[in-house]
Amino acid sequence: MPDGPYRWFVYAEIALAVVTFVALCFIVAPYGRHGRSGWGPTVPARVGWVVMESPASIVFLLFFLLGDHRSELVPLLFLALWQLHYVQRAFVYPFLMRTGSRMPVSVVAMAILFNLLNAWVNARWISQYGEHANSWLADPRFWIGVAAFLAGFALNIGSDRILRRLRDARGRDARDGGAAGGGYRIPHGGGYRWVSSPNYLGEMVEWTGWAIATWSLAGLAFALYTIANLAPRAMANHRWYRETFADYPPERKAIVPYLL
């Protein structure tokens, strides 16, 4: 890894992961089912997601195109993986969300700052500072990492789909005057057979795969931050489910099947 500011920005992301994990062990981020007042002005959640996630796609692409290795095969494959996640997250997922939900501007602003930092350090490594010749395609780390990334992406997308179907069922019950009355239900199927937040588990697996495939400190920093950000939230979701539903499956774990 090169000396100078780049190295220190990567270290800063690792330090941010530690701070984030400690903070989120005590404070649950106020959006989604955990939304609450007291965090300042809010915006529609759909707008917030587009605004805060789109820099991760756009900024990564811009800095990738500035790199000396931008036309090489392996960096282009990494670009495709990154955009697979963030185009979906920034420009598809928000438009599948239910209308009416909101999120604090403060959460959006913090996410933008992180995405700018993270997109820059990873894009610069992939297309400038890293060395990924075509021979990297024969390295087991590349294929293990890509397989983990795609498996995590599939788990993330599939779990979100289950939640959307559950949301649509709640909406039908509310319109029909059913007992659910628009309230939450227990999700079943897919990764929900084992954990309360398989969507978060999928994202953690994704970026762990990215760290392995790129074999970089920048990738590791992102994987650590993802775990630091999502593991405490998964634990909070698990507690919420168990407190809300008396019949919540007792064998279901929060984030790691059979363990945690």
Salt bridges, closest charged atoms under 4 A:
ASP3 OD1 - ARG7 NH2 3.17
GLU72 OE2 - HIS69 ND1 2.92
GLU131 OE2 - HIS69 NE2 3.77
ASP139 OD2 - ARG141 NH2 2.69
ASP160 OD2 - ARG89 NH2 3.62
ASP168 OD1 - ARG167 NH2 3.16
ASP173 OD2 - ARG185 NH2 1.82
GLU203 OE2 - HIS85 NE2 3.75
GLU206 OE1 - HIS85 ND1 2.90
